[in-house]
Amino acid sequence: MVLQRKKEIPSKKIVEPVTNLLDEGKYFRVITELPGISEEKIRIDLEKTVLAISATEAESGKKYKKMIELPFEVRLDKKKFQNGILDITLEKTNSGYE
């Protein structure tokens, strides 16, 4: 009897990207490094005080995920993606900046 071993497929590890948080009074900036990702592969979810950033590049197998819970409610003001850097500006919608 010959036993065959199943080939193990390496799991694609989800990486938490390097992220900087900047409190700028009425605004809050989140700067995240997503090297090797194209802009259309980035997903940004925002619900009241929780920001979730995820990205998956199928060809390279790169996966990133970052969740940030903020002490105040925000809304998306603007976002910019250039050279692997995602820069999100959030506007505080309650008295969190006073």
C-alpha positions as CSV (number, residue, x, y, z in Angstrom):
1,M,0.0,0.0,0.0
2,V,1.4,3.4,-1.0
3,L,0.3,6.4,1.0
4,Q,0.3,9.7,-0.7
5,R,0.9,12.8,1.3
6,K,-1.3,15.8,0.5
7,K,0.6,18.8,-0.8
8,E,0.4,21.6,1.7
9,I,-0.5,24.9,0.3
10,P,1.2,27.7,2.1
11,S,-1.3,30.1,3.7
12,K,-1.2,33.6,2.7
13,K,-0.4,35.5,5.8
14,I,-2.3,38.7,6.6
15,V,0.1,41.5,7.6
16,E,-0.8,44.5,9.7
17,P,0.6,47.4,7.8
18,V,2.8,50.1,9.3
19,T,0.4,53.0,10.3
20,N,0.9,56.4,11.7
21,L,-2.0,58.3,13.4
22,L,-2.0,62.1,13.5
23,D,-4.5,64.1,15.5
24,E,-4.8,67.5,13.9
25,G,-7.6,69.1,15.9
26,K,-10.8,68.9,13.8
27,Y,-9.1,66.3,11.6
28,F,-7.5,63.0,12.1
29,R,-5.0,61.5,9.6
30,V,-4.2,57.9,9.1
31,I,-1.1,57.2,7.0
32,T,-0.6,53.5,6.1
33,E,2.1,51.8,4.1
34,L,0.8,49.3,1.6
35,P,3.7,48.3,-0.6
36,G,3.0,46.2,-3.7
37,I,-0.7,47.0,-3.7
38,S,-2.6,48.7,-6.5
39,E,-5.1,51.4,-5.5
40,E,-8.2,49.5,-6.8
41,K,-7.4,46.6,-4.4
42,I,-7.7,48.8,-1.3
43,R,-10.9,48.6,0.7
44,I,-11.8,51.3,3.4
45,D,-14.7,50.7,5.7
46,L,-15.7,53.3,8.2
47,E,-18.5,53.0,10.8
48,K,-18.8,55.7,13.4
49,T,-15.6,55.2,15.5
50,V,-14.0,52.2,13.7
51,L,-11.8,52.4,10.6
52,A,-10.9,49.2,8.7
53,I,-8.3,49.1,5.9
54,S,-7.8,45.9,3.9
55,A,-6.0,45.1,0.7
56,T,-5.3,41.9,-1.2
57,E,-3.1,41.6,-4.3
58,A,-3.9,38.2,-5.9
59,E,-0.9,38.1,-8.1
60,S,1.7,38.6,-5.4
61,G,-0.4,37.0,-2.6
62,K,0.1,40.1,-0.4
63,K,-2.7,40.7,2.2
64,Y,-2.9,43.6,4.6
65,K,-5.5,44.4,7.3
66,K,-5.7,47.1,9.9
67,M,-8.5,48.1,12.2
68,I,-8.4,51.3,14.2
69,E,-10.9,52.2,16.9
70,L,-11.1,55.9,17.5
71,P,-12.3,57.7,20.7
72,F,-14.6,59.9,18.6
73,E,-17.0,59.6,15.6
74,V,-15.5,60.6,12.2
75,R,-16.5,60.8,8.5
76,L,-14.2,60.4,5.5
77,D,-12.9,63.8,4.3
78,K,-10.4,62.7,1.7
79,K,-8.0,59.9,0.7
80,K,-4.9,59.8,-1.4
81,F,-2.8,56.8,-2.5
82,Q,0.6,57.3,-4.0
83,N,3.8,55.1,-4.1
84,G,2.3,52.5,-1.8
85,I,1.3,55.1,0.9
86,L,-2.4,55.5,1.7
87,D,-3.2,58.9,3.4
88,I,-6.7,59.1,4.8
89,T,-8.1,62.3,6.4
90,L,-11.0,61.9,8.7
91,E,-13.2,64.7,10.0
92,K,-14.3,64.5,13.6
93,T,-18.1,64.8,13.7
94,N,-18.6,65.2,17.4
95,S,-16.9,67.2,20.1
96,G,-13.8,65.0,20.1
97,Y,-11.7,67.9,18.9
98,E,-12.7,70.5,21.4
